[in-house]
Amino acid sequence: MIRGEQNKGARGAICARLVLGVALALLAVPAQAGEPQAPCPTRADLHAEGIILSRTTPRMSEAFRYENGQLIGYRADDPDLGRPPQRELFAHPLAIATRQSAGHEFTLRYTEDPAALSTLSQKGRWSSPVALIVDGKPERQGTIVYTYRGPGSVQIGTCSYPVWQVLERVDLGDLHSSFLKEFAPDPGIVIRSTKLDPKTSKALSQVAFDAITVRKKKSTDKGQE
């Protein structure tokens, strides 16, 4: 009887050591690491492969990159919305110079140099006479005014960017438009835009994004800065 109990005790000790050994072995195995988080795009990416802003509802994407020293934007909306793709050339990341879409070209010709917008957060306001050129023909004349409204922050996915909140107002005769543009000095693009009622400044619609990523380089790319 004593020998049976001794045998039972020995087996129990062996089992305990085996269980402990398995537990230690499991603890020694490193946990499976999650997918590494892609770094948030920066100004360096904008001047290299470029940056893509995208959203899912409704589907839309905008790609930005420098080509031959000029910032270029490409926008594509959900095909179901019936909006043609458009290409934009910028005089400054806040100021569109030319928009090309559906075979037409719309250009804002500034009298003053929009490069001065780089100091808008210090000076508070910048304005210029502008002329609207449609398909190479002068259409209207008026003014454009940018007003710095203060700093802010915009979250896109896991990335957060400090921004300038800038009010843009364009007056071309009886045509008026007003936008609140949120410009991130790094990476150097407008990352959210809200269309306002020119009379009441009430928000009418907004272009916001779910993700910001570095654009994948294509074999057809050329003229990068």
C-alpha positions, -999 to 999 in steps of 0.1 A, spaced: 0 0 0 28 24 9 46 15 -23 15 22 -44 12 56 -28 48 63 -34 44 53 -71 13 75 -73 32 104 -58 61 99 -82 38 99 -112 21 131 -99 55 148 -95 65 138 -130 31 151 -144 36 184 -125 71 188 -139 58 181 -175 29 206 -171 53 232 -157 77 225 -186 50 230 -212 39 263 -195 75 276 -194 80 266 -231 48 285 -241 59 316 -221 93 314 -239 77 316 -273 74 353 -283 39 366 -290 31 370 -327 38 406 -336 10 425 -353 13 441 -387 37 470 -384 20 503 -387 29 523 -418 45 557 -409 23 587 -415 32 604 -449 54 635 -447 66 664 -469 95 641 -481 69 616 -495 51 644 -513 83 654 -530 90 617 -539 64 591 -548 35 613 -536 6 610 -512 -29 595 -516 -59 606 -495 -89 583 -498 -123 576 -483 -149 548 -487 -183 564 -484 -188 578 -509 -157 564 -526 -131 591 -535 -94 595 -538 -70 623 -543 -33 618 -552 -8 646 -548 28 648 -559 54 673 -573 60 671 -610 88 694 -624 87 715 -593 49 720 -593 23 704 -570 -2 684 -590 -34 668 -577 -55 640 -593 -90 634 -581 -113 604 -588 -148 600 -574 -171 570 -573 -180 562 -609 -216 559 -599 -217 596 -591 -210 604 -627 -183 629 -619 -153 628 -643 -118 626 -630 -99 659 -626 -64 671 -626 -53 702 -606 -22 723 -608 -14 745 -578 2 779 -575 4 771 -538 -10 741 -519 -38 765 -508 -44 780 -542 -55 761 -573 -41 776 -605 -57 753 -631 -83 725 -630 -87 702 -660 -118 680 -663 -140 665 -690 -119 681 -717 -122 716 -703 -96 738 -685 -104 764 -658 -76 787 -647 -74 813 -620 -47 839 -629 -34 857 -599 -21 893 -600 -1 888 -567 22 859 -562 5 831 -542 39 820 -528 32 847 -501 6 823 -486 34 804 -470 35 832 -444 -3 834 -439 -2 821 -403 20 852 -394 4 878 -416 -32 867 -411 -46 877 -445 -36 877 -482 -56 888 -512 -52 892 -550 -71 903 -580 -78 872 -601 -91 865 -636 -110 833 -646 -98 818 -678 -120 791 -694 -104 770 -722 -79 798 -728 -105 826 -730 -109 853 -703 -143 848 -686 -145 869 -655 -125 891 -631 -127 895 -594 -108 890 -561 -97 861 -539 -90 865 -502 -74 840 -478 -78 846 -440 -60 826 -413 -85 815 -387 -61 798 -363 -44 764 -357 -62 731 -355 -57 693 -359 -71 668 -383 -71 630 -377 -70 607 -407 -70 570 -398 -41 566 -373 -24 598 -384 -29 632 -368 -17 665 -384 -15 700 -371 -32 723 -396 -39 759 -404 -76 767 -406 -79 790 -436 -110 807 -450 -109 811 -488 -133 835 -505 -136 840 -542 -158 868 -558 -161 868 -595 -189 893 -603 -221 875 -594 -203 842 -587 -191 837 -552 -176 807 -533 -163 802 -498 -143 773 -483 -127 765 -450 -95 747 -460 -75 728 -434 -39 729 -446 -12 707 -430 22 724 -434 37 689 -432 31 671 -455 22 704 -473 -14 698 -487 -50 706 -478 -62 675 -460 -98 686 -453 -121 711 -470 -156 724 -461 -178 743 -485 -195 772 -469 -225 793 -478 -210 826 -491 -237 846 -474 -241 829 -441 -209 809 -437 -229 779 -429 -213 746 -437 -228 730 -468 -206 700 -475 -172 686 -466 -145 666 -483 -129 645 -456 -108 613 -458 -105 579 -440 -69 571 -449 -36 588 -460 -9 567 -475 23 570 -496 16 566 -533 32 536 -549 56 546 -576 46 537 -612 69 530 -641 54 559 -660 63 585 -633 85 613 -645 95 648 -636 95 643 -598 112 670 -578 
